[in-house]
Amino acid sequence: MAGSGTPARLEVAVRQDALLGEGPTWDAERERLVWVDILGSRVHTYAPADGRRTVLATEQHVGAAKPRARGGLVVNLRDGVGLYDGDGSFSWLHHEPVAGRRGNDAAVAPDGALWAGTMAYDERPGGGTLSRIAPDGSAVTVLADVTIGNGTGWSPDGRLMYYIDTPTRRIDVFDTDGPEVLGRRTLARIEEGAGFPDGLTVDAEGCVWVALWGGGAVRRYTPDGRLDRTVAVPASNTTACAFGGPGLRDLYITTARTGADPGAEPLAGSLMVLPDAGEGLAAPPFAG
């Protein structure tokens, strides 16, 4: 494994100027990576086998996009959660507009439900939520009083859920049984000056990889909260990460151009990849 701060053969997968690249997810059915530019209102895909790329423009800011079991995408938009069919047609699954609020990060649980975060545009404390959206569109608010809800992921056995509310600087962990989460506690805390925790992914060993906004890095924490790897990223606003590619062994990393100096950080906004970083977990598609 690479030592602290070592780029470890980090490569540029897609040279991009995304304002706020986020939410990479491997679409195993189509062998491609899906990610979003939240403020650019774009859903991007990239197939590493042949380099094919697509771009879908959304009519609202899009916090996350995840594959659906029936084809198409589920998207966490400004005014709620919507569905894109394979032909590009759109419909609302859960429409819940709130003035001054938008969808942010989201993740699909092992049972196929979408856990969708929201946040206030002005980032006011308590302006967001974390909700579970069932395949039929019914929604339950699991966490209120969220400021910037970000990384959400599950342990390999599905018994633990990891979650980040970015300003807390914590990676929290819950015991979970389907739609319920209990026993919130801190797995790890990001120290002052190292950036803020943003998106996360969990690998096959149960370790948690977290991107550091303002920290220009991705860190790997063991299930007991010990830091055992740091990967430097040439973009200070590193936003999220996910495993993909053959055997789910390549770690894809999104970044943001927002808040960066383009002269000093020409790769800010691009999609990076760390080949053969480990072994990821298959991301389930949304069941709706």
Disulfide bonds with the S-S distance in Angstrom:
none
